[in-house]
Amino acid sequence: MPQILFQEHDGEIHLNASVEMIIDEEHDLFKPEPHPQPADYSEGGRGGLCACASDKALRPFVIISSSYLLFTITDGAIRMIVLLHAYNKGFSALEVAIMFSLYELAGVFTNLAAGLMGARWGIKLTLICGLVMQLFSYGLLFFWDDNWSKGESILFVTFAQMFGGIAKDLTKLGGKTVTKLVTPEGRSTQLFKLVSLITGFKNSLKGVGYFAGSALITVSYELALAVMMVRN
């Protein structure tokens, strides 16, 4: 006797229950294919963010971002060292502001030049140039002579601070651009978590530099410069 495939119930046509059972058991046609579970990169999952950071593609990001974050300590410190040393020498607020004028103005031109350098020679060169410029700026400040007039001191410190401003923007280019360059496909969510974790320390570390520079200048101006040069 032929098997009845369909049956009518309450005006609707349904597949015969026995036929449905046979199809499910023997052919498994109505069971969905299992989907692979995504890797768990949460804090407690396998690998977590550490696995993401250990990926070879992310090593340049970790190195460059770490260098940039450590640079912000010395960048914050040099501002306080110059500011407080000038205050101790009797400079007015306007005179101190002039000392920092080229520091800020240099960023306008450095951002354009750094972008061209990065596109032509790579981020590594801009990062190294920024760190060298910072050391050069600190080195120049050692020659700030107490016997100079206010005009001579303002001109010299403004010139020295200009290199600090160039260094800041050269290093900032590498620290902010490398995120885009090393983003691997399929890892954007995990990478953004790592980016948030690392770059979130930037302003905090600059604050650490403010405190470190203020504390060291109370001991000695030369000591403060030397410690920050070693730190850089």
DOVEXMI-571077 format. One line per field, with one value per residue: residue number from 1; x, y negated, z of N, C-alpha, C, O in turn. Coordinates in steps of 0.02 Angstrom, whole numbers. Atoms other than C-alpha are relative to their C-alpha. Example, Ala and Ser with C-alpha at 12.3 -4.5 7.8 and 13.67 -1.06 7.14 Angstrom:
residues 2
num <- c(1|2)
n.u <- c(45|-42)
n.v <- c(59|59)
n.w <- c(0|-3)
ca.u <- c(615|684)
ca.v <- c(225|53)
ca.w <- c(390|357)
c.u <- c(45|-39)
c.v <- c(-60|-55)
c.w <- c(0|37)
o.u <- c(97|-14)
o.v <- c(-59|-110)
o.w <- c(33|45)
//
This chain:
residues 232
num <- c(1|2|3|4|5|6|7|8|9|10|11|12|13|14|15|16|17|18|19|20|21|22|23|24|25|26|27|28|29|30|31|32|33|34|35|36|37|38|39|40|41|42|43|44|45|46|47|48|49|50|51|52|53|54|55|56|57|58|59|60|61|62|63|64|65|66|67|68|69|70|71|72|73|74|75|76|77|78|79|80|81|82|83|84|85|86|87|88|89|90|91|92|93|94|95|96|97|98|99|100|101|102|103|104|105|106|107|108|109|110|111|112|113|114|115|116|117|118|119|120|121|122|123|124|125|126|127|128|129|130|131|132|133|134|135|136|137|138|139|140|141|142|143|144|145|146|147|148|149|150|151|152|153|154|155|156|157|158|159|160|161|162|163|164|165|166|167|168|169|170|171|172|173|174|175|176|177|178|179|180|181|182|183|184|185|186|187|188|189|190|191|192|193|194|195|196|197|198|199|200|201|202|203|204|205|206|207|208|209|210|211|212|213|214|215|216|217|218|219|220|221|222|223|224|225|226|227|228|229|230|231|232)
n.u <- c(43|-44|-4|31|-51|29|67|33|24|28|-4|-70|-34|-62|-37|16|-48|-45|-47|-46|-47|-46|-45|-45|-47|-41|-32|-21|4|29|-42|-46|-71|-30|-45|-58|4|-56|-50|16|-56|16|-52|-9|1|-64|-45|19|-35|-71|-9|5|-60|-58|2|-57|23|12|-61|-17|47|-19|-65|6|46|-35|-50|37|26|-57|-21|43|-25|-52|30|32|-50|-40|40|-3|-70|-12|46|-19|-67|9|32|-51|-47|34|33|72|42|-3|-66|1|43|-39|-47|35|35|-23|16|66|3|-35|46|38|-40|-25|51|-2|-64|-2|42|-38|-55|27|21|-58|-52|28|12|-58|-46|29|-4|-69|-16|32|-36|-65|14|15|-65|-36|31|-22|-71|-9|21|-55|-43|35|-47|32|-29|29|55|65|10|-41|29|63|-16|-32|47|51|-31|-7|67|25|-18|46|64|-8|-5|67|44|-28|15|73|20|-8|44|71|10|-14|61|34|-41|-11|64|10|70|34|-21|10|30|-51|-51|26|-5|-71|-14|30|-37|-66|3|34|-49|-40|6|-21|-73|-23|7|-57|-57|6|-20|-71|-38|7|-37|-72|-25|-11|-66|-50|20|-40|20|65|-13|-37|44|48|-37|-9|67|18)
n.v <- c(60|58|44|66|50|60|-8|64|8|67|39|11|-61|-12|-60|-57|-3|-57|16|51|-34|-38|49|28|-50|-31|47|58|57|59|25|50|-13|36|55|4|53|47|-5|42|43|39|-1|-67|-48|-27|49|68|53|-16|-37|49|42|-40|-12|33|60|53|19|71|43|-1|34|71|31|2|55|63|11|19|66|51|16|51|60|36|23|56|61|22|18|68|47|13|30|71|34|10|52|64|17|11|-50|14|-21|-74|-18|10|-56|-59|18|-41|-69|-13|19|-50|-54|15|-20|-68|-49|-8|-30|-68|-42|-14|-45|-66|-31|-14|-41|-44|26|-13|56|58|-13|7|71|33|-15|34|72|12|-2|60|55|-4|16|72|34|-1|59|61|31|47|67|33|46|-31|-4|-56|-63|-14|-22|-66|-52|-6|-40|-70|-29|-14|-70|-42|-2|-42|-69|-22|-16|-56|-61|-8|-28|-73|-30|1|-27|-72|-37|-14|-39|-69|-32|-61|-14|-44|13|71|9|-12|51|62|-7|10|71|39|-13|30|73|32|21|55|59|-18|-1|70|25|-26|42|64|-11|-18|60|46|-26|1|68|24|-23|33|8|-45|-68|-12|-11|-63|-57|-6|-23|-72|-30|2)
n.w <- c(0|4|-59|9|-16|-29|-28|-12|-68|-10|62|19|23|-37|16|-44|-55|8|54|-27|-45|42|33|-50|-26|50|45|-39|46|-31|-55|28|-5|-57|18|-44|-50|5|-54|-58|-16|-60|-51|-25|55|21|28|-20|35|4|62|55|-1|17|71|33|33|-48|-34|12|-38|-71|-8|14|-49|-65|5|-1|-67|-43|21|-30|-68|6|29|-55|-48|25|-8|-69|-17|28|-32|-69|-2|20|-57|-53|23|0|63|-6|35|71|24|3|56|61|5|27|61|55|-16|27|71|40|16|61|58|-9|18|73|19|-26|43|61|-19|-14|62|43|-32|-50|-67|-43|5|-34|-72|-21|4|-56|-62|3|-8|-70|-35|20|-35|-69|-3|6|-62|-48|10|-23|-47|-47|8|59|-10|12|72|26|-26|35|68|-1|-22|53|53|-24|-6|67|16|-39|34|60|-25|-23|56|37|-37|-1|64|-3|-50|19|67|3|-15|63|45|-22|-16|39|16|-48|-69|-17|-66|-50|6|-28|-73|-18|12|-54|-61|3|12|-55|-49|25|-42|-68|-2|5|-68|-37|19|-36|-69|-2|13|-57|-58|13|4|-69|-20|42|70|40|-15|33|71|10|-12|55|59|-9|6|71)
ca.u <- c(0|77|135|29|152|36|-119|-247|-284|-399|-393|-201|-89|54|191|148|230|301|377|451|531|606|678|750|830|894|935|950|889|803|942|1045|1230|1331|1421|1598|1604|1708|1867|1844|1959|1878|1976|1944|1940|2076|2221|2123|2201|2373|2351|2298|2449|2569|2515|2659|2556|2529|2709|2744|2589|2646|2825|2779|2633|2740|2877|2748|2672|2843|2885|2735|2815|2968|2861|2759|2914|3007|2863|2865|3055|3065|2913|2971|3153|3099|2987|3132|3236|3103|3026|2849|2703|2709|2895|2869|2728|2846|2969|2836|2776|2886|2852|2669|2696|2816|2672|2583|2725|2786|2621|2630|2815|2795|2653|2762|2908|2799|2728|2900|3014|2896|2839|2997|3102|2982|2979|3169|3186|3061|3154|3321|3247|3183|3357|3431|3306|3349|3534|3518|3431|3588|3671|3543|3661|3605|3716|3619|3499|3312|3309|3451|3372|3202|3278|3383|3247|3119|3240|3274|3089|3056|3146|3039|2882|2948|2990|2815|2727|2848|2823|2635|2622|2692|2591|2425|2453|2518|2347|2272|2419|2429|2243|2225|2066|1943|2030|1964|1860|2003|2125|2014|2009|2198|2207|2090|2192|2359|2314|2203|2362|2426|2359|2387|2570|2588|2523|2656|2783|2716|2738|2910|2974|2906|2983|3153|3168|3155|3317|3416|3382|3525|3470|3293|3358|3478|3347|3224|3357|3395|3209|3188)
ca.v <- c(0|-166|-282|-440|-584|-726|-738|-875|-943|-1092|-1146|-1145|-1019|-946|-820|-649|-628|-456|-519|-670|-554|-445|-598|-668|-504|-435|-588|-725|-852|-969|-989|-1147|-1136|-1175|-1341|-1358|-1459|-1619|-1623|-1692|-1841|-1903|-1925|-1748|-1668|-1572|-1686|-1844|-2007|-1937|-1815|-1959|-2063|-1918|-1901|-1944|-2072|-2170|-2178|-2343|-2416|-2364|-2427|-2594|-2629|-2586|-2704|-2841|-2817|-2822|-2975|-3066|-3054|-3151|-3269|-3313|-3327|-3447|-3570|-3575|-3581|-3733|-3816|-3798|-3838|-3998|-4040|-4015|-4134|-4270|-4262|-4326|-4222|-4309|-4277|-4092|-4085|-4154|-4015|-3887|-3979|-3885|-3723|-3735|-3822|-3686|-3562|-3652|-3619|-3457|-3367|-3399|-3356|-3202|-3138|-3153|-3070|-2928|-2898|-2899|-2816|-2733|-2760|-2687|-2831|-2964|-2880|-2872|-3053|-3107|-3020|-3092|-3267|-3251|-3203|-3349|-3469|-3408|-3421|-3603|-3649|-3600|-3756|-3878|-3997|-4091|-4237|-4272|-4416|-4381|-4417|-4295|-4161|-4179|-4165|-4013|-3918|-3956|-3885|-3730|-3703|-3708|-3540|-3471|-3520|-3439|-3282|-3275|-3276|-3158|-3030|-3060|-3019|-2844|-2813|-2857|-2793|-2618|-2566|-2577|-2495|-2338|-2300|-2116|-2058|-1978|-2049|-2227|-2205|-2130|-2258|-2403|-2335|-2331|-2506|-2573|-2491|-2560|-2733|-2766|-2786|-2931|-3077|-2985|-2958|-3139|-3181|-3067|-3168|-3329|-3259|-3185|-3347|-3450|-3335|-3326|-3514|-3541|-3444|-3507|-3574|-3474|-3316|-3334|-3348|-3202|-3085|-3124|-3099|-2927|-2891|-2939)
ca.w <- c(0|-48|91|112|104|150|257|282|455|493|313|307|220|326|295|364|534|494|332|422|550|413|324|484|539|375|273|404|277|396|524|499|466|623|610|675|835|827|928|1102|1124|1283|1441|1497|1324|1236|1200|1240|1192|1228|1084|975|1029|1003|822|708|615|776|834|743|825|999|974|896|1013|1166|1105|1078|1250|1336|1233|1306|1479|1423|1320|1474|1581|1467|1475|1664|1674|1559|1638|1818|1782|1693|1841|1962|1856|1864|1690|1671|1608|1438|1420|1460|1333|1200|1240|1191|1035|912|1004|954|786|729|732|590|468|544|519|331|317|427|319|164|253|314|141|60|189|312|491|566|502|566|738|749|690|822|963|904|893|1071|1134|1036|1115|1289|1250|1196|1359|1455|1384|1456|1547|1703|1653|1492|1479|1470|1283|1248|1358|1273|1099|1145|1238|1101|973|1079|1110|923|905|1046|950|791|890|964|796|710|847|854|669|697|854|772|595|633|698|524|438|544|560|507|423|542|695|696|853|953|884|933|1111|1114|1039|1171|1308|1249|1182|1332|1435|1330|1430|1593|1551|1501|1674|1746|1648|1724|1899|1861|1786|1931|2060|1977|1949|2137|2154|2005|1831|1756|1846|1779|1600|1620|1693|1554|1421|1491|1501|1319)
c.u <- c(44|-4|-31|51|-28|-69|-28|-26|-21|9|71|32|67|33|-17|54|49|51|52|53|53|52|51|53|48|39|22|-3|-21|40|51|73|29|49|59|-7|59|46|-17|62|-16|54|13|4|70|42|-14|37|74|15|-3|64|61|2|54|-20|-8|63|21|-45|21|64|-8|-45|33|51|-34|-25|56|25|-43|21|52|-27|-35|51|38|-38|4|70|15|-43|24|70|-4|-32|51|49|-34|-32|-75|-39|2|66|5|-42|37|49|-33|-34|22|-13|-68|-4|33|-46|-38|37|25|-50|0|64|4|-43|36|58|-25|-21|59|48|-27|-4|61|48|-27|4|71|21|-31|36|68|-9|-14|64|40|-28|21|74|13|-16|53|42|-35|41|-37|24|-28|-54|-66|-13|39|-29|-64|14|28|-50|-55|27|6|-67|-31|14|-43|-68|2|1|-68|-43|27|-17|-75|-25|5|-48|-72|-13|8|-61|-36|40|5|-65|-9|-74|-28|20|-15|-27|53|54|-22|1|71|20|-26|40|66|-4|-37|47|35|-2|20|76|29|-5|56|63|-1|25|75|43|-2|40|75|29|11|68|54|-26|37|-19|-66|9|33|-44|-48|34|12|-66|-21|37)
c.v <- c(-62|-44|-68|-52|-60|17|-68|-2|-72|-44|-14|66|5|63|54|8|57|-13|-51|32|37|-47|-27|51|24|-51|-65|-64|-64|-27|-49|21|-37|-52|-1|-59|-47|7|-49|-39|-44|11|70|52|22|-55|-70|-51|14|39|-46|-42|39|17|-41|-66|-59|-23|-72|-47|-5|-39|-76|-35|-6|-57|-68|-16|-19|-69|-54|-18|-55|-64|-42|-29|-62|-66|-27|-22|-71|-52|-18|-30|-73|-39|-14|-55|-68|-21|-8|53|-11|23|76|23|-7|58|62|-14|44|74|19|-14|53|57|-11|25|72|52|13|36|73|47|19|48|71|36|22|50|45|-31|8|-59|-61|9|-11|-74|-39|10|-35|-75|-17|0|-64|-61|-2|-19|-75|-36|2|-64|-66|-30|-51|-71|-37|-50|35|9|59|67|18|25|71|54|10|42|73|35|16|73|48|5|42|74|27|22|56|66|14|31|76|32|4|33|76|42|21|49|73|36|63|11|49|-11|-70|-10|9|-53|-65|2|-13|-73|-42|8|-39|-76|-36|-25|-64|-61|14|-1|-70|-34|25|-40|-68|7|14|-61|-49|24|-5|-70|-30|22|-36|-3|49|73|18|14|67|60|10|21|75|36|4|54)
c.w <- c(0|62|-15|23|36|28|17|71|10|-61|-23|-17|36|-25|50|52|-8|-55|24|44|-41|-32|50|21|-54|-42|34|-42|33|60|-28|9|61|-24|48|47|-8|60|55|20|60|52|25|-54|-18|-32|23|-42|-5|-64|-59|-4|-22|-74|-34|-33|48|36|-15|38|73|10|-9|50|68|0|5|70|49|-18|33|71|-5|-30|53|48|-24|6|71|20|-25|36|71|6|-20|57|55|-19|-9|-65|12|-39|-76|-30|-5|-59|-67|-10|-31|-67|-59|13|-30|-75|-44|-21|-64|-62|6|-21|-76|-21|24|-41|-64|14|11|-63|-43|32|56|69|44|-1|38|76|25|-2|58|65|2|11|73|41|-16|37|73|6|-5|65|54|-4|18|57|44|-10|-61|21|-15|-75|-30|22|-38|-71|-1|18|-52|-57|20|3|-69|-19|41|-32|-63|20|19|-59|-44|34|1|-65|1|48|-21|-68|-2|14|-64|-42|20|17|-43|-13|50|72|23|70|55|-2|32|76|23|-9|57|65|1|-7|56|54|-19|45|72|7|-8|68|45|-15|34|72|6|-12|57|60|-10|-1|69|26|-40|-72|-45|12|-35|-75|-12|9|-58|-65|3|-9|-73|-40)
o.u <- c(90|-57|-15|70|4|-104|9|-57|18|23|80|15|107|1|-22|114|108|109|111|111|112|111|110|112|108|97|64|41|-6|19|85|90|13|90|51|-27|115|26|-38|110|16|101|70|13|120|19|32|59|108|66|34|89|107|53|65|19|-9|61|40|-22|22|69|16|-29|24|58|-9|-21|47|49|-17|7|48|-3|-31|42|52|-9|13|79|42|-18|28|82|31|-15|51|79|-2|-48|-104|-10|4|68|35|-25|28|61|1|-68|-21|-20|-75|-37|13|-35|-57|8|33|-31|-7|62|31|-25|31|71|5|-11|55|71|11|29|73|75|11|15|81|54|0|45|89|31|7|73|72|10|37|94|57|16|50|75|-9|44|-76|-9|-14|-84|-66|-40|12|-31|-74|-18|9|-53|-77|-9|-9|-73|-75|-28|-60|-100|-46|-30|-85|-75|-12|-36|-96|-72|-41|-76|-108|-69|-25|-65|-58|11|14|-64|-17|-116|4|-5|9|-6|57|81|17|12|83|57|9|49|86|28|-30|28|73|50|48|103|82|37|81|103|51|64|109|92|48|70|111|86|51|95|97|-57|7|-21|-74|-22|15|-40|-62|4|5|-69|-54|27)
o.v <- c(-67|-51|-98|-54|-88|62|-115|46|-118|-104|-48|118|-42|108|42|5|49|7|-46|12|36|-32|-33|33|30|-38|-101|-107|-119|-74|-34|56|-96|-39|9|-114|-24|27|-105|-12|-96|49|89|111|-1|-87|-106|-38|-12|28|-39|-54|10|42|-99|-113|-116|-71|-108|-99|-60|-79|-114|-91|-56|-93|-114|-73|-63|-106|-108|-74|-105|-119|-103|-84|-107|-119|-87|-69|-112|-106|-77|-72|-115|-97|-68|-87|-116|-80|27|92|38|50|103|72|34|80|102|30|70|113|73|22|63|88|37|56|106|104|70|83|116|105|76|93|120|97|71|96|85|-81|-33|-78|-94|-39|-43|-98|-85|-37|-60|-107|-69|-43|-91|-105|-54|-53|-101|-86|-36|-83|-120|-2|-92|-119|-96|-44|90|60|96|115|76|73|112|106|67|84|117|94|59|105|103|58|78|116|85|75|93|115|72|70|111|85|50|55|110|99|78|92|116|91|56|-9|98|23|-92|-57|-32|-73|-99|-49|-47|-100|-87|-39|-67|-113|-97|-66|-92|-85|-30|-26|-85|-74|-12|-54|-94|-34|-11|-72|-79|-16|-23|-80|-76|-9|-69|44|81|114|72|60|104|108|66|55|110|90|52|60)
o.w <- c(41|93|-66|82|81|4|34|95|1|-55|-73|12|33|-53|110|36|7|-49|7|43|-24|-35|34|29|-41|-59|8|-39|9|93|-77|56|71|-69|108|27|-18|115|42|46|71|41|40|-39|9|-80|42|-98|-50|-96|-108|-59|-51|-99|-17|-33|26|74|31|61|101|57|32|73|103|49|37|92|91|25|49|95|31|-15|53|74|15|15|81|58|12|53|88|50|10|69|85|25|-30|-74|54|-77|-113|-85|-52|-93|-112|-66|-63|-94|-96|-34|-58|-112|-101|-73|-98|-106|-44|-49|-97|-61|-11|-51|-87|-26|-11|-69|-80|-2|83|84|89|51|73|113|77|44|85|104|54|45|98|85|29|59|100|53|29|82|102|45|4|112|19|11|-72|74|-42|-96|-71|-17|-55|-93|-43|-15|-64|-85|-20|-13|-74|-50|18|-31|-78|-12|5|-56|-74|2|-2|-65|-20|33|0|-81|-41|-8|-71|-76|-24|44|-103|27|69|116|75|104|100|50|66|109|73|31|81|103|52|32|63|95|21|68|105|56|20|87|88|29|54|96|50|24|75|95|36|20|77|72|-12|-97|-87|-34|-61|-102|-58|-30|-78|-106|-47|-39|-93|-100)
//
